[in-house]
């Protein structure tokens, strides 16, 4: 399963190389700090937490010819998720008090496992390589993976402030299936609503 990438010297692969784990945490945090900084900050702890919890077998990655990480696309499955830690993980990084309030907010934000749709768990591309087709190739690669696993649809959720990502997904065949406000949680997460987007898989 390899998606076509227009940029020369870029390849997609399943999984995350151990040598790229810290870079993956940094890419993910750069992409989602605006959404999660109040919950996972400060930066040093957020990076330590992500490097601890990310599941190397629940992502598709884009690398250059030297093996440097350029982007990644995480996903969820009945066996786990790319970036979902436990209370023990929170306690190890944030301490007892920090874990207590963070765990409650994480539970409120969690996306359920969808048994009929393949769930995306975050897509990010290195800042200096954006606009070169890597994000689109990662999405296409996830669609191929979902199809190979027998799913008929792929689903993701995009927050209301990320208009660029939403436009990309629409160009790639995703359609909106409803927007859900998060209510008072907006004060913790820095956004007001999330739109569910779905793409049928042929």
Secondary structure, DSSP 8 states (H G I E B T S, - for coil): -----SSTT-EEEES--GGGHHHHHHHHHHHHHHHHHHHH-SHHHHHHHHHHH--TTSEEEEE-TT--EEEEEEEEETTEETT---HHHHHHHHHHHHHHHHHHHHHHH-----SSSEEEEEEEE-GGGTTSSHHHHHHHHHHHHHHHTT-SEEEEEEETT-HHHHHHHHHTT-EEEEEEE-GGGHHHHS-SEEEEEEEE--
